[in-house]
């Protein structure tokens, strides 16, 4: 769960495989690994099945309502899903409580059922699970991390159980060994997603020189945006890329808006909203280094100083140019 993401995965190919971009794409695709499944339930099959299931569900519901009307049966209206209560914390004034509730709602409203959502750089996958609970389903949620399965389970002891809940109870998809800067090399990802989300990206290199560290993360963000932009659904007006960053330094010096303007002219900043951990019950912020009481707490207290979500969408100019 959104947690400092993993660093750029560098795939080293043997000499016989270095024959250009096609070979690299194949290798990147083969590196994708999720929980072991039976044949016929890969990414491509899952995407196709989700679309067919949605169509069949809509068609079946329409027929059922029509039969009930003809039979004179009163059709009950579905009750709205209850809003999650904010996590308990220090006593707040009524004004502060209203402001927090508004921020939580604003954060949750970034995601809606029926949108195909790709999460990259997950840590223990707790944000992905909280998102599935909010949507009521994980059918359109694809949560990924950069770590291999073995490394993931070593760093985050609860990751395996959380992934199992996402897939078995909510029908979501979780994948490991996914490089956030090479998403477009996966054929099934291209022009597929309504939302692509990277919460708290981090290179994880341990670079101590401040200037080099800033440059390193700017390069990481640039590669991510250039790749992710190719995976947005061009037909959906809600298509957007979300990146969450802590407030303050060194994150302010990464200058994420300027990076996007300089390296991905096809995107524009739509809005900036607060990242509110209490909007997602069960979410626990995790560092790239792994979980330890020395590094991070279960209650995401590292985010107490504040964090923001930068929302970028395809620019209107780029849409006019492609039409």
N, C-alpha and C positions, 0 to 999 in steps of 0.2 A: 503494500500500500504505500504509496506515494511518499515518499521516502526518497531519500536521495537515490537517484538512479545509478545504475551501473555505468561504467565507462564504455567508450567506444570499443567494440569487439573487432579486433584485427584478424581477419581470416587469412591464413597463410596457405597458399595453394602450391602443390608440387609443380615442378617445371613443366611437366607434360600438360598441366591444366591451365597454364597461363596463356590462354589463346584469345583473350579479349573479354569484353563485358558479359558475353553469354555464359562463359565458364564461371565467372564470379557470381552471376545470378544463381546458377544452379547450386553452387556450393552454399551460398547464403540460404537458399531454400531448404537444402538438406539439413542445415543446422537447426531448423525449427523443430522443437520437441515439446510435446505436452505430456499429460498423463497417458499411460498406455491405454489404447482403445481398440475395439474390434475393427476389422476392415470396413471401409465405407463410411467412416465418421471423421475424415480429415477436415481441414479448413474449407476446401472447396465444397465438399459434400455438406458441411454444416451450414455454410452460407446459402447454398441452394435450397436445403431442407427448410431453413428458417423462412425463406421467402414463400415457399410452397405452403408451409404450415399456416403462415399468416393469411394467405389468400384463401385457403380452405376454411380456416376459422371464421373469417369474415363472411364467406359464402354460406357456411352452415348456420351461423347466427342469424343471418338474414332470412333463411328459409324457416328456421324455428319460430322467429317472431311473426312471420307471415302466417304460419299454421295456427299459432296462438290467437292471432287477431281473428282469423276465420272461425275459430272455435269459440270466440267470445271470451277468451281467458284474459284477465287483466294482467298486463306485463309489469312486474315490479321494477322500479328503478334501482340501479346498483347504488349502494351507500358509498359516499366518498371515503377514501382511505384515510385513517386517522393520521394526523401530523405527529411526527416523533417529538417527544418532550425534550427540551434542552437538558443537557447533563447538569447535575447539581454542582454548584460552585460557590464562590463567595457571595454573600448577600448583595443584591443589586437594587438600585432604586427602580421604580416603575418605568421611568424613562429609559434607563439602561437596559432593562429587560425587554422593552419594546424594540429598542435598537438592535439588540442581539437577535431577537426573533425575526426581525426584518432581514438582517444579514444572513441568517441561516436559510430563510426562505429564498433569498436571492441566489445563494450558492446552490441549493438543491434545484432551483428552476433552470439551471444551465443544462440539465439533462432530463429527457422525457422518454417515456416508453415508446417503442417503435423506431427509435434512432439507433443506428448501428454504431457502437462506441468502441474505440480501441484505446486501451490503457497501456502505456509503455513505462518501463522503469519501475514496476511495482517492487516493493520490498517483501513484506510478508503477505501481501494480497488482501490486507484488511480493508483498504479503501474499495477494492473491487467488490468485496462481499457486502460492504455497507451500501454501495451503489445498487447492487442486485436487490437488496432488501427494500431500498427506496423505490425502485422501479416495479417491484413485485415479481420480477423475472430476470433471468440472466441470458435469455435466448439471443439477445443482440449485443451482449457484452463479451469482448475479447480482451482478456487481461494478460499482459506479458511481462517478463522480466529478462534482464540481460544474463543473469547467472545460469549456470548449468543446474540441473536438478540436484545433484549431489552437493554443490556449493550452496545452493539456496537453502537446503534443509540443514546444512551445517550452520549457516549464519542466522537463520530464523527458525527456531524450533517449532513454531506454530504454523508455519507456511503450508505443510502437507495437509493438515486438518482443514485449514481454511480453503485451500484449493478444492479439496474433496467436497466441501459444503457448497461451494460455488457451482461445481459441475453436477453433483448428484441431487442437490435440493433445488437449485435454481436453473439448471440447464445451461449454465454459462460455459465459456471456453477459457482455459488457462494454458499458456505456452511459456516455455523456458528457452534460454539461449537466443533471444530475439534482440538484434542490434537496432536501437532506436534511430540510428543515423543511416540505416540501409533498409528501411521499411519497403521502399518502392521496388526492391529487388525480389520481393515475394509477389508473384503474379496475382494471387488472390486478393492482395491488399490494395492494388491500384484502383483508384477511383471508386472506393467501396464504402468508406466510413463517413458518417455525419459528424462525429466528434472524435478527435484524436487528443489524448490527454497525457501530459507528462508532469506529474506533481514532484516538485523539488529535484530537478536534475542536478547531478553532480558527477564530475569526472572520476573522483575516487582515487586519484593518482598520488595524493599526498604531497603535491608540489607546495613548497613553503615560500618561495619567492612570490611576493604579492603580484607584481606585474605579470610574471609568467603564468600565475594561476588565473588571473583575469583573462589573459589572451587564450589560455587553454579552454576556458568555459565559453568564451565567445565563439571560438571555432566549433566547439561541441554543439552549441545552439544553432549555429549557421547550418551545419550539416544536417541536424535534425529537421529544421524547418524546410530545407530544400527537398528532403526526402518525404516528409509528412504531407507537404502540399500536393504531391502526386498521388496521394492515397485518399484525398477528400472526394466525396461524391459531388461532381460538378453540377448535378441536376437539383441538388437540395439547397434551398436558400438558407437553411440553418447550419450548413457545413462550417466548421470552425476548428481551430487548433487552440488548446488551452495549455498554458504553462504556469505552474504555481512556483513562486519564489518567496523566500523570507524577505522581510523588510530590512533595511540597513545594509551595512557592508559585510562581506565584499559584493553582495548580490546587486546592490545599486550600481556598482561600477561595471557590472557585466553589460549594462545598457542594452537590454533585450530589444527594446523598440528600434533603436538605431541598427542593431544587428539585422533585424528582419528587413528594415528599409534598405540596407546595403547589400544583403545577400539573397533576398527573396522578394523581389519587387512585386510579385503577384499576390502578396498578402498585405493587408492593412489592419491596423489596430481598431477593434470594434469597441471594446470597453475594458475596464479594470475593476474587478470586484474583490472584496475580502475573501480570503480562504478561512472558513469557519469550521474547525474540527468538530465542534459540538453539533453541527448539522448532520454528522455521519456517526451515529451510535456504533461503537465497536471499532472505529478507526483508531489505529495507533501508528504514529509517525515513526519511521525507522531510518537509520543512517545506512549508507552504503557499506560501512565497515561491519555491519551486523548488529544484533541486539545484545546489549549489556547494560546493566544498571549504571555503569560508569558513563555510557554514551547517550542513552535515551531512556525515557520513562514511558510506562504504559499509557499515561494520560496525555501524551503529546505536549508536554510542558515546554518543549523546545520552541513551540510555535506561539508561546504566550506573548512574545513581543510583536507578533503580527506577521501576516503573510498575505500576498496578493495573487490573484489569478489574472493573467494577461490573456485576453481573448482576441485572437486574430482570425479574420475571415478572408476569402478570396476578394481581391479588390474589384471594385466596379469597372475600373479601366481594363483589367485583365479579362473580365467577363465579356465586355464589349468587343475586345480584340479577338476573342475566340469565337464569337457568334457570327 
